[in-house]
Structure formats: C-alpha cells, structure tokens
Amino acid sequence: MSVVADGTSARDELARRVDGLLRTVPDFPEPGIQFRDIMPLLADAAAFAAVVDGFAAAVPGPVDLVAGMEARGFLLAAPVATALGAGVVPVRKAGKLPGPVASQSYALEYGTAAVEVQPFTIPAGSRVLVVDDVLATGGTAAATVRLLEECGAQVVGLSFLVELGALAGRALLDGHRVDALLTI
C-alpha cells in the first residue's frame, strides 16, 4: 500500500475522497431511511476511476467473473471487471432476466425478496468477486453469495463502496472476505 505525503495510506485518502462525494438523503425512499447517494461520485471521472482501481487492487488473486448486485452494483461491477480482465454477471431482482434462471430468496424486514442469475453464465469453479455500492444489513449480499455458490462458483470476496457498520451486515457474510472502501 502506498503512502501519501501526509503519512496516510492511499486507501485512507480514497476513503476520504469517497466520503466527500457521497450525499446522504434523509427519509428516502421512506421515512427513517438515510439513503447514500453515490451519483456525485460516479459523475466525478477521476474519483470514479480511483474507486475502480481501489476495488481492483484489493482483489485476492485472479477473478473470472465480477457479479454486480442490482442496481448500483452494475455501475461498479462492469468497470471493475474490465480492470481485472474478467467477465461481468448481473445479479438481478426476481423476474428481470429471461430464463433459465437460478433464484435465491431472502428475508426482508417486511417480507421476502429474491435475486436471480442466469446459471449458464457461471462456469463451474469460476472465481467470482461480488460488488455493490452499500453493505447495510447484508441480506441481499448473503443471498447473492448462496446463489453464486449454488451455481458452482467460488466467491473469492465481496467489495463494497460503503459499509454501514452499525447495521452489522458483515455478520451474515461470515467466512467470506469482505472489503469496503469506506465504513460509516
């Protein structure tokens, strides 16, 4: 890891940069939610490139595929996959992909949801990195890991732009390498 002029690591500097470009939107999409808007970061070409480089630099070994979780994860997964020389696989909400699909349900505070992939896009034994913008409670990420593993993939890690530490989503991903550029 490189060190910048003031003695901090390049990773710390990237975290500060990300933090400065995030926008918190109170009560969106519903009262009580503090939505983390990454669009200002995506609009800053240099910051976006630094994030992609930061994700790619943290990957443990070779990766065959990068799985992007719907929907903002798609925006991060594609350039990370390109940087790693890997393919990209979208992990979609139920009903958004033409079949055949593999599906994994997970619990929500108010019911259930499901994520899906096209299993024929994931060769058995593929080394897969999962990418998303925010790790909150971990339910969607844990379902994504189960889904990919059921399709025969080896999930080598999960990378997030932001981790909401107080929500303890990392606990649902026990046994998997989890990396976040910024924890708040």
Contact map, one row per residue, 1 for C-alpha under 8 A:
1110000011100000000000000000000000000000000000000000000000000000000000000000000000000000000000000000000000000000000000000000000000000000000000000000000000000000000000000000000000000000
1111000011000000000000000000000000000000000000000000000000000000000000000000000000000000000000000000000000000000000000000000000000000000000000000000000000000000000000000000000000000000
1111111111000000000000000000000000000000000000000000000000000000000000000000000000000000000000000000000000000000000000000000000000000000000000000000000000000000000000000000000000000000
0111111111001000000000000000000000000000000000000000000000000000000000000000000000000000000000000000000000000000000000000000000000000000000000000000000000000000000000000000000000000000
0011111100000000000000000000000000000000000000000000000000000000000000000000000000000000000000000000000000000000000000000000000000000000000000000000000000000000000000000000000000000000
0011111100000000000000000000000000000000000000000000000000000000000000000000000000000000000000000000000000000000000000000000000000000000000000000000000000000000000000000000000000000000
0011111110000000000000000000000000000000000000000000000000000000000000000000000000000000000000000000000000000000000000000000000000000000000000000000000000000000000000000000000000000000
0011111111011000000000000000000000000000000000000000000000000000000000000000000000000000000000000000000000000000000000000000000000000000000000000000000000000000000000000000000000000000
1111001111111000000000000000000000000000000000000000000000000000000000000000000000000000000000000000000000000000000000000000000000000000000000000000000000000000000000000000000000000000
1111000111111100000000000000000000000000000000000000000000000000000000000000000000000000000000000000000000000000000000000000000000000000000000000000000000000000000000000000000000000000
1000000011111110000000000000000000000000000000000000010000000000000000000000000000000000000000000000000000000000000000000000000000000000000000000000000000000000000000000000000000001000
0000000111111111000000000000000000000000000000000000000000000000000000000000000000000000000000000000000000000000000000000000000000000000000000000000000000000000000000000000000000000000
0001000111111111100000000000000000000000000000000000000000000000000000000000000000000000000000000000000000000000000000000000000000000000000000000000000000000000000000000000000000000000
0000000001111111110000000000000000000000000000000110010000000000000000000000000000000000000000000000000000000000000000000000000000000000000000000000000000000000000000000000000000001000
0000000000111111111000000000000000000000000000000000000000000000000000000000000000000000000000000000000000000000000000000000000000000000000000000000000000000000000000000000000000001100
0000000000011111111100000000000000000000000000000000000000000000000000000000000000000000000000000000000000000000000000000000000000000000000000000000000000000000000000000000000000000100
0000000000001111111110000000000000000000000000100000000000000000000000000000000000000000000000000000000000000000000000000000000000000000000000000000000000000000000000000000000000000000
0000000000000111111111000000000000000000100000100010000000000000000000000000000000000000000000000000000000000000000000000000000000000000000000000000000000000000000000000000000000001100
0000000000000011111111000000000000000000000000000000000000000000000000000000000000000000000000000000000000000000000000000000000000000000000000000000000000000000000000000000000000000100
0000000000000001111111000000000000000000000000000000000000000000000000000000000000000000000000000000000000000000000000000000000000000000000000000000000000000000000000000000000000000000
0000000000000000111111100000000000000101100000000000000000000000000000000000000000000000000000000000000000000000000000000000000000000000000000000000000000000000000000000000000000000000
0000000000000000011111110000000000011111100000000000000000000000000000000000000000000000000000000000000000000000000000000000000000000000000000000000000000000000000000000000000000000000
0000000000000000000011111000000000011101000000000000000000000000000000000000000000000000000000000000000000000000000000000000000000000000000000000000000000000000000000000000000000000000
0000000000000000000001111100000001111000000000000000000000000000000000000000000000000000000000000000000000000000000000000000000000000000000000000000000000000000000000000000000000000000
0000000000000000000000111111000001111000000000000000000000000000000000000000000000000000000000000000000000000000000000000000000000000000000000000000000000000000000000000000000000000000
0000000000000000000000011111001111100000000000000000000000000000000000000000000000000000000000000000000000000000000000000000000000000000000000000000000000000000000000000000000000000000
0000000000000000000000001111111111100000000000000000000000000000000000000000000000000000000000000000000000000000000000000000000000000000000000000000000000000000000000000000000000000000
0000000000000000000000001111111111100000000000000000000000000000000000000000000000000000000000000000000000000000000000000000000000000000000000000000000000000000000000000000000000000000
0000000000000000000000000011111010100000000000000000000000000000000000000000000000000000000000000000000000000000000000000000000000000000000000000000000000000000000000000000000000000000
0000000000000000000000000011111110000000000000000000000000000000000000000000000000000000000000000000000000000000000000000000000000000000000000000000000000000000000000000000000000000000
0000000000000000000000000111111110000000000000000000000000000000000000000000000000000000000000000000000000000000000000000000000000000000000000000000000000000000000000000000000000000000
0000000000000000000000000111011111000000000000000000000000000000000000000000000000000000000000000000000000000000000000000000000000000000000000000000000000000000000000000000000000000000
0000000000000000000000000111111111100000000000000000000000000000000000000000000000000000000000000000000000000000000000000000000000000000000000000000000000000000000000000000000000000000
0000000000000000000000011111000111110000000000000000000000000000000000000000000000000000000000000000000000000000000000000000000000000000000000000000000000000000000000000000000000000000
0000000000000000000000011111100011111000000000000000000000000000000000000000000000000000000000000000000000000000000000000000000000000000000000000000000000000000000000000000000000000000
0000000000000000000001111000000001111100000000000000000000000000000000000000000000000000000000000000000000000000000000000000000000000100000000000000000000000000000000000000000000000000
0000000000000000000001111000000000111111000000000000000000000000000000000000000000000000000000000000000000000000000000000000000000000000000000000000000000000000000000000000000000000000
0000000000000000000011100000000000011111110000000000000000000000000000000000000000000000000000000000000000000000000000000000000000001000000000000000000000000000000000000000000000000000
0000000000000000000001000000000000001111111000000000000000000000000000000000000000000000000000000000000000000000000000000000000000000000000000000000000000000000000000000000000000000000
0000000000000000000011100000000000001111111100000000000000000000000000000000000000000000000000000000000000000000000000000000000000000000000000000000000000000000000000000000000000000000
0000000000000000010011000000000000000111111100110000000000000000000000000000000000000000000000000000000000000000000000000000000000000000000000000000000000000000000000000000000000000000
0000000000000000000000000000000000000111111110110000000000000000000000000000000000000000000000000000000000000000000000000000000000000000000000000000000000000000000000000000000000000000
0000000000000000000000000000000000000011111110010000000000000000000000000000000000000000000000000000000000000000000000000000000000000000000000000000000000000000000000000000000000000000
0000000000000000000000000000000000000001111111110000000000000000000000000000000000000000000000000000000000000000000000000000000000000000000000000000000000000000000000000000000000000000
0000000000000000000000000000000000000000011111111000000000000000000000000000000000000000000000000000000000000000000000000000000000000000000000000000000000000000000000000000000000000000
0000000000000000000000000000000000000000000111111100000000000000000000000000000000000000000000000000000000000000000000000000000000000000000000000000000000000000000000000000000000000000
0000000000000000110000000000000000000000110111111110000000000000000000000000000000000000000000000000000000000000000000000000000000000000000000000000000000000000000000000000000000000000
0000000000000000000000000000000000000000111111111111000000000000000000000000000000000000000000000000000000000000000000000000000000000000000000000000000000000000000000000000000000000000
0000000000000000000000000000000000000000000011111111100000000000000000000000000000000000000000000000000000000000000000000000000000000000000000000000000000000000000000000000000000000000
0000000000000100000000000000000000000000000001111111110000000000000000000000000000000000000000000000000000000000000000000000000000000000000000000000000000000000000000000000000000000000
0000000000000100010000000000000000000000000000111111111000000000000000000000000000000000000000000000000000000000000000000000000000000000000000000000000000000000100000000000000000000000
0000000000000000000000000000000000000000000000011111111100000000000000000001001100100000000000000000000000000000000000000000000000000000000000000000000000000000000000000000000000000000
0000000000000000000000000000000000000000000000001111111110000000000000000000000100100000000000000000000000000000000000000000000000000000000000000000000000000000000000000000000000000000
0000000000100100000000000000000000000000000000000111111111000000000000000000000000000000000000000000000000000000000000000000000000000000000000000000000000000000000000000000000000001000
0000000000000000000000000000000000000000000000000011111111100000000000000000000100000000000000000000000000000000000000000000000000000000000000000000000000000010000000000000000000001000
0000000000000000000000000000000000000000000000000001111111100000000000000000000100110000000000000000000000000000000000000000000000000000000000000000000000000000000000000000000000000000
0000000000000000000000000000000000000000000000000000111111100000000000000000000000000000000000000000000000000000000000000000000000000000000000000000000000000000000000000000000000000000
0000000000000000000000000000000000000000000000000000011111110000000000000000000000000000000000000000000000000000000000000000000000000000000000000000000000000000000000000000000000100000
0000000000000000000000000000000000000000000000000000001111111110000000000000000000000000000000000000000000000000000000000000000010000000000000000000000000001000000000000000000000000000
0000000000000000000000000000000000000000000000000000000001111100000000000000000000000000000000000000000000000000000000000000000000000000000000000000000000011000000000000000000000000000
0000000000000000000000000000000000000000000000000000000000111110000000000000000000000000000000000000000000000000000000000000000000000000000000000000000000000000000000000000000000000000
0000000000000000000000000000000000000000000000000000000000111111000000000000000000010000000000000000000000000000000000000000001000000000000000000000000000000000000000000000000000000000
0000000000000000000000000000000000000000000000000000000000101111110000000000000000010100000000000000000000000000000000000000011110000000000000000000000000010000000000000000000000000000
0000000000000000000000000000000000000000000000000000000000000111110000000000000000001110000000000000000000000000000000000000011100000000000000000000000000000000000000000000000000000000
0000000000000000000000000000000000000000000000000000000000000011111000000000000010000111100000000000000000000000000000000100011110000000000000000000000000000000000000000000000000000000
0000000000000000000000000000000000000000000000000000000000000011111100000000110110000111100000000000000000000000000000000000000111100000000000000000000000000000000000000000000000000000
0000000000000000000000000000000000000000000000000000000000000000111110000000100000000001111000000000000000000000000000000000000111100000000000000000000000000000000000000000000000000000
0000000000000000000000000000000000000000000000000000000000000000011111101111110000000001111000000000000000000000000000000000000001110000000000000000000000000000000000000000000000000000
0000000000000000000000000000000000000000000000000000000000000000001111111100000000000000011100000000000000000000000000000000000001110000000010010000000000000000000000000000000000000000
0000000000000000000000000000000000000000000000000000000000000000000111111100000000000000011110000000000000000000000000000000000000010000000000000000000000000000000000000000000000000000
0000000000000000000000000000000000000000000000000000000000000000000111111110000000000000000100000000000000000000000000000000000000000000000000000000000000000000000000000000000000000000
0000000000000000000000000000000000000000000000000000000000000000000011111111000000000000000000000000000000000000000000000000000000011000000000000000000000000000000000000000000000000000
0000000000000000000000000000000000000000000000000000000000000000000111111111100000000000000000000000000000000000000000000000000000111000000000000000000000000000000000000000000000000000
0000000000000000000000000000000000000000000000000000000000000000000111111111110000000000010000000000000000000000000000000000000000010000000000000000000000000000000000000000000000000000
0000000000000000000000000000000000000000000000000000000000000000000100111111111000000000000000000000000000000000000000000000000000000000000000000000000000000000000000000000000000000000
0000000000000000000000000000000000000000000000000001000000000000000100011111111100000000000000000000000000000000000000000000000000111000000000000000000000000000000000000000000000000000
0000000000000000000000000000000000000000000000000000000000000000011100001111111110000001000000000000000000000000000000000000000001110000000000000000000000000000000000000000000000000000
0000000000000000000000000000000000000000000000000000000000000000010100000111111111000001000000000000000000000000000000000000000000000000000000000000000000000000000000000000000000000000
0000000000000000000000000000000000000000000000000001000000000000000000000011111111100000000000000000000000000000000000000000000000000000000000000000000000000000000000000000000000000000
0000000000000000000000000000000000000000000000000001101100000000010000000001111111110000000000000000000000000000000000000000000000000000000000000000000000000000000000000000000000000000
0000000000000000000000000000000000000000000000000000000000000000110000000000111111111111000000000000000000000000000000000000000000000000000000000000000000000000000000000000000000000000
0000000000000000000000000000000000000000000000000000000000000000000000000000011111111110000000000000000000000000000000000000000000000000000000000000000000000000000000000000000000000000
0000000000000000000000000000000000000000000000000001100100000000000000000000001111111100000000000000000000000000000000000000000000000000000000000000000000000000000000000000000000000000
0000000000000000000000000000000000000000000000000000000100000110000000000000000111111100000000000000000000000000000000000000000000000000000000000000000000000000000000000000000000000000
0000000000000000000000000000000000000000000000000000000000000001000000000000000011111110000000000000000000000000000000000000000000000000000000000000000000000000000000000000000000000000
0000000000000000000000000000000000000000000000000000000000000011110000000000000011111111000000000000000000000000000000000000000000000000000000000000000000000000000000000000000000000000
0000000000000000000000000000000000000000000000000000000000000001110000000000000011001111100000000000000000000000000000000000000000000000000000000000000000000000000000000000000000000000
0000000000000000000000000000000000000000000000000000000000000000111100000000110010000111110000000000000000000000000000000000000000000000000000000000000000000000000000000000000000000000
0000000000000000000000000000000000000000000000000000000000000000111100000000000000000011111000000000000000000000000010001100000000000000000000000000000000000000000000000000000000000000
0000000000000000000000000000000000000000000000000000000000000000001111000100000000000001111100000000000000000000000010000000000000000000000000000000000000000000000000000000000000000000
0000000000000000000000000000000000000000000000000000000000000000001111000000000000000000111110000000000000000000001110000000000000000000000000010000000000000000000000000000000000000000
0000000000000000000000000000000000000000000000000000000000000000000011100000000000000000011111011000000000000000001110000000000000000000000000000000000000000000000000000000000000000000
0000000000000000000000000000000000000000000000000000000000000000000001000000000000000000001111110000000000000000111100000000000000000000000000000000000000000000000000000000000000000000
0000000000000000000000000000000000000000000000000000000000000000000000000000000000000000000111111000001000000000111100000000000000000000000000000000000000000000000000000000000000000000
0000000000000000000000000000000000000000000000000000000000000000000000000000000000000000000011111100000000000000000100000000000000000000000000000000000000000000000000000000000000000000
0000000000000000000000000000000000000000000000000000000000000000000000000000000000000000000111111100000000000000000000000000000000000000000000000000000000000000000000000000000000000000
0000000000000000000000000000000000000000000000000000000000000000000000000000000000000000000101111110100000000000000111000000000000000000000000000000000000000000000000000000000000000000
0000000000000000000000000000000000000000000000000000000000000000000000000000000000000000000000111111100000000000000001000000000000000000000000000000000000000000000000000000000000000000
0000000000000000000000000000000000000000000000000000000000000000000000000000000000000000000000001111100000000000000001000000000000000000000000000000000000000000000000000000000000000000
0000000000000000000000000000000000000000000000000000000000000000000000000000000000000000000000000111110000000000000001100000000000000000000000000000000000000000000000000000000000000000
0000000000000000000000000000000000000000000000000000000000000000000000000000000000000000000000001111111000000000000111100000000000000000000000000000000000000000000000000000000000000000
0000000000000000000000000000000000000000000000000000000000000000000000000000000000000000000000000001111100000000000111100000000000000000000000000010001000000000000000000000000000000000
0000000000000000000000000000000000000000000000000000000000000000000000000000000000000000000001000000111110000000011110000000000000000000000000000010000000000000000000000000000000000000
0000000000000000000000000000000000000000000000000000000000000000000000000000000000000000000000000000011111000000011100000000000000000000000000110110000000000000000000000000000000000000
0000000000000000000000000000000000000000000000000000000000000000000000000000000000000000000000000000001111100001111000000000000000000000000000100000000000000000000000000000000000000000
0000000000000000000000000000000000000000000000000000000000000000000000000000000000000000000000000000000111110001110000000000000000000000001100100000000000000000000000000000000000000000
0000000000000000000000000000000000000000000000000000000000000000000000000000000000000000000000000000000011111011100000000000000000000000001000000000000000000000000000000000000000000000
0000000000000000000000000000000000000000000000000000000000000000000000000000000000000000000000000000000001111111100000000000000000000000001000000000000000000000000000000000000000000000
0000000000000000000000000000000000000000000000000000000000000000000000000000000000000000000000000000000000111110000000000000000000000000000000000000000000000000000000000000000000000000
0000000000000000000000000000000000000000000000000000000000000000000000000000000000000000000000000000000000011111000000000000000000000000000000000000000000000000000000000000000000000000
0000000000000000000000000000000000000000000000000000000000000000000000000000000000000000000000000000000000111111100000000000000000000000000000000000000000000000000000000000000000000000
0000000000000000000000000000000000000000000000000000000000000000000000000000000000000000000000000000000011110111110000000000000000000000000000000000000000000000000000000000000000000000
0000000000000000000000000000000000000000000000000000000000000000000000000000000000000000000011000000000011110011111000000000000000000000000000000000000000000000000000000000000000000000
0000000000000000000000000000000000000000000000000000000000000000000000000000000000000000000011000000001111000001111100000000000000000000000000100000000000000000000000000000000000000000
0000000000000000000000000000000000000000000000000000000000000000000000000000000000000000001111000000001110000000111110000000000000000000000100110010000000000000000000000000000000000000
0000000000000000000000000000000000000000000000000000000000000000000000000000000000000000001111101000111100000000011111000000000000000000000000000010000000000000000000000000000000000000
0000000000000000000000000000000000000000000000000000000000000000000000000000000000000000111100001000111000000000001111100000000000000000000000000010000000000000000000000000000000000000
0000000000000000000000000000000000000000000000000000000000000000000000000000000000000000000000001111110000000000000111111100000000000000000000000000000000000000000000000000000000000000
0000000000000000000000000000000000000000000000000000000000000000000000000000000000000000000000000001110000000000000011111100000000000000000000000000001000000000000000000000000000000000
0000000000000000000000000000000000000000000000000000000000000000000000000000000000000000000000000000000000000000000001111110000000000000000000000000000000000000000000000000000000000000
0000000000000000000000000000000000000000000000000000000000000000000000000000000000000000100000000000000000000000000001111110000000000000000000000000000000000000000000000000000000000000
0000000000000000000000000000000000000000000000000000000000000000100000000000000000000000100000000000000000000000000001111111010000000000000000000000001110000000000000000000000000000000
0000000000000000000000000000000000000000000000000000000000000000000000000000000000000000000000000000000000000000000000011111110000000000000000000000000110000000000000000000000000000000
0000000000000000000000000000000000000000000000000000000000000000000000000000000000000000000000000000000000000000000000000111110000000000000000000000001110000000000000000000000000000000
0000000000000000000000000000000000000000000000000000000000000000000000000000000000000000000000000000000000000000000000000011111000000000000000000000000111000000000000000000000000000000
0000000000000000000000000000000000000000000000000000000000000011100000000000000000000000000000000000000000000000000000000111111100000000000000000000000111000000000000000000000000000000
0000000000000000000000000000000000000000000000000000000000000111100000000000000000000000000000000000000000000000000000000000111110000000000000000000000011110000000000000000000000000000
0000000000000000000000000000000000000000000000000000000000000011111000000000000000000000000000000000000000000000000000000000011111000000000000000000000011111000000000000000000000000000
0000000000000000000000000000000000000000000000000000000000100010111000000000000000000000000000000000000000000000000000000000001111100000000000000000000000111110000000000000000000000000
0000000000000000000000000000000000000000000000000000000000000000011110000000100000000000000000000000000000000000000000000000000111110000000000001000000000101110000000000000000000000000
0000000000000000000000000000000000000000000000000000000000000000011110001001100000000000000000000000000000000000000000000000000011111000000000000000000000000111000000000000000000000000
0000000000000000000000000000000000000000000000000000000000000000000111011101100000000000000000000000000000000000000000000000000001111110000000000000000000000011100000000000000000000000
0000000000000000000000000000000000000100000000000000000000000000000000011001000000000000000000000000000000000000000000000000000000111110000000000000000000000001110000000000000000000000
0000000000000000000000000000000000010000000000000000000000000000000000000000000000000000000000000000000000000000000000000000000000011111000000000000000000000001111100000000000000000000
0000000000000000000000000000000000000000000000000000000000000000000000000000000000000000000000000000000000000000000000000000000000011111110010000000000000000001011100001100000000000000
0000000000000000000000000000000000000000000000000000000000000000000000000000000000000000000000000000000000000000000000000000000000000111110000000000000000000000001110111000000000000000
0000000000000000000000000000000000000000000000000000000000000000000000000000000000000000000000000000000000000000000000000000000000000011111000000000000000000000000000111100000000000000
0000000000000000000000000000000000000000000000000000000000000000000000000000000000000000000000000000000000000000000000000000000000000011111111000000000000000000000000011111100000000000
0000000000000000000000000000000000000000000000000000000000000000000000000000000000000000000000000000000001110000000000000000000000000000111111100000000000000000000000001001000000000000
0000000000000000000000000000000000000000000000000000000000000000000000000000000000000000000000000000000001000000001000000000000000000000011111110000000000000000000000000000000000000000
0000000000000000000000000000000000000000000000000000000000000000000010000000000000000000000000000000000000000000000000000000000000000010011111111000000000000000000000000000100000000000
0000000000000000000000000000000000000000000000000000000000000000000000000000000000000000000000000000000000000000000000000000000000000000011111111100000000000000000000000001100000000000
0000000000000000000000000000000000000000000000000000000000000000000000000000000000000000000000000000000111000000011000000000000000000000001111111110000000000000000000000000000000000000
0000000000000000000000000000000000000000000000000000000000000000000010000000000000000000001000000000000100000000001000000000000000000000000111111111000000000000000000000000000000000000
0000000000000000000000000000000000000000000000000000000000000000000000000000000000000000000000000000000000000000000000000000000001000000000011111111100000100000000000000000000000000000
0000000000000000000000000000000000000000000000000000000000000000000000000000000000000000000000000000000100000000000000000000000000000000000001111111110000000000000000000000000000000000
0000000000000000000000000000000000000000000000000000000000000000000000000000000000000000000000000000011100000000001110000000000000000000000000111111111000000000000000000000000000000000
0000000000000000000000000000000000000000000000000000000000000000000000000000000000000000000000000000000000000000000000000000000000000000000000011111111111100000000000000000000000000000
0000000000000000000000000000000000000000000000000000000000000000000000000000000000000000000000000000000000000000000000000000000000000000000000001111111111100000000000000000000000000000
0000000000000000000000000000000000000000000000000000000000000000000000000000000000000000000000000000000000000000000000000000000000000000000000000111111110000000000000000000000000000000
0000000000000000000000000000000000000000000000000000000000000000000000000000000000000000000000000000010000000000000000100101000000000000000000000011111110000000000000000000000000000000
0000000000000000000000000000000000000000000000000000000000000000000000000000000000000000000000000000000000000000000000000111110000000000000000000001111111000000000000000000000000000000
0000000000000000000000000000000000000000000000000000000000000000000000000000000000000000000000000000000000000000000000000111111100000000000000000001111111100000000000000000000000000000
0000000000000000000000000000000000000000000000000000000000000000000000000000000000000000000000000000000000000000000000000000111100000000000000000001100111110000000000000000000000000000
0000000000000000000000000000000000000000000000000000000000000000000000000000000000000000000000000000000000000000000000000000001111000000000000001001100011111100000000000000000100000000
0000000000000000000000000000000000000000000000000000000000010010000000000000000000000000000000000000000000000000000000000000001110000000000000000000000001111100000000000000000110000000
0000000000000000000000000000000000000000000000000000000000110000000000000000000000000000000000000000000000000000000000000000000111000000000000000000000000111110000000000000000111100000
0000000000000000000000000000000000000000000000000000000000000000000000000000000000000000000000000000000000000000000000000000000011100000000000000000000000111111000000000000000111100000
0000000000000000000000000000000000000000000000000000001000000000000000000000000000000000000000000000000000000000000000000000000011110000000000000000000000001111100000000000000001111000
0000000000000000000000000000000000000000000000000000000000000000000000000000000000000000000000000000000000000000000000000000000000111110000000000000000000000111111000000000000001111000
0000000000000000000000000000000000000000000000000010000000000000000000000000000000000000000000000000000000000000000000000000000000011100000000000000000000000011111000000000000000011100
0000000000000000000000000000000000000000000000000000000000000000000000000000000000000000000000000000000000000000000000000000000000001110000000000000000000000001111100000000000000011111
0000000000000000000000000000000000000000000000000000000000000000000000000000000000000000000000000000000000000000000000000000000000000111000000000000000000000001111110000000000000011111
0000000000000000000000000000000000000000000000000000000000000000000000000000000000000000000000000000000000000000000000000000000000000111000000000000000000000000011111111000000000000011
0000000000000000000000000000000000000000000000000000000000000000000000000000000000000000000000000000000000000000000000000000000000000001000000000000000000000000001111111000000000000011
0000000000000000000000000000000000000000000000000000000000000000000000000000000000000000000000000000000000000000000000000000000000000000000000000000000000000000000111110000000000000001
0000000000000000000000000000000000000000000000000000000000000000000000000000000000000000000000000000000000000000000000000000000000000001100000000000000000000000000111111000000000000000
0000000000000000000000000000000000000000000000000000000000000000000000000000000000000000000000000000000000000000000000000000000000000001110000000000000000000000000111111110000000000000
0000000000000000000000000000000000000000000000000000000000000000000000000000000000000000000000000000000000000000000000000000000000000011111000000000000000000000000110111111100000000000
0000000000000000000000000000000000000000000000000000000000000000000000000000000000000000000000000000000000000000000000000000000000000010110000000000000000000000000000011111110001000000
0000000000000000000000000000000000000000000000000000000000000000000000000000000000000000000000000000000000000000000000000000000000000000010000000000000000000000000000011111110000000000
0000000000000000000000000000000000000000000000000000000000000000000000000000000000000000000000000000000000000000000000000000000000000000011001000000000000000000000000001111110000000000
0000000000000000000000000000000000000000000000000000000000000000000000000000000000000000000000000000000000000000000000000000000000000000010011000000000000000000000000001111111101000000
0000000000000000000000000000000000000000000000000000000000000000000000000000000000000000000000000000000000000000000000000000000000000000000000000000000000000000000000000111111100000000
0000000000000000000000000000000000000000000000000000000000000000000000000000000000000000000000000000000000000000000000000000000000000000000000000000000000000000000000000000111110000000
0000000000000000000000000000000000000000000000000000000000000000000000000000000000000000000000000000000000000000000000000000000000000000000000000000000000111100000000000000111111000000
0000000000000000000000000000000000000000000000000000000000000000000000000000000000000000000000000000000000000000000000000000000000000000000000000000000000011100000000000000001111100000
0000000000000000000000000000000000000000000000000000000000000000000000000000000000000000000000000000000000000000000000000000000000000000000000000000000000001111000000000100100111110000
0000000000000000000000000000000000000000000000000000000001000000000000000000000000000000000000000000000000000000000000000000000000000000000000000000000000001111000000000000000011111000
0000000000000000000000000000000000000000000000000000000000000000000000000000000000000000000000000000000000000000000000000000000000000000000000000000000000000011111000000000000001111110
0000000000100110010000000000000000000000000000000000011000000000000000000000000000000000000000000000000000000000000000000000000000000000000000000000000000000011111000000000000000111110
0000000000000011011000000000000000000000000000000000000000000000000000000000000000000000000000000000000000000000000000000000000000000000000000000000000000000000111000000000000000011111
0000000000000000000000000000000000000000000000000000000000000000000000000000000000000000000000000000000000000000000000000000000000000000000000000000000000000000011110000000000000011111
0000000000000000000000000000000000000000000000000000000000000000000000000000000000000000000000000000000000000000000000000000000000000000000000000000000000000000011111000000000000000111
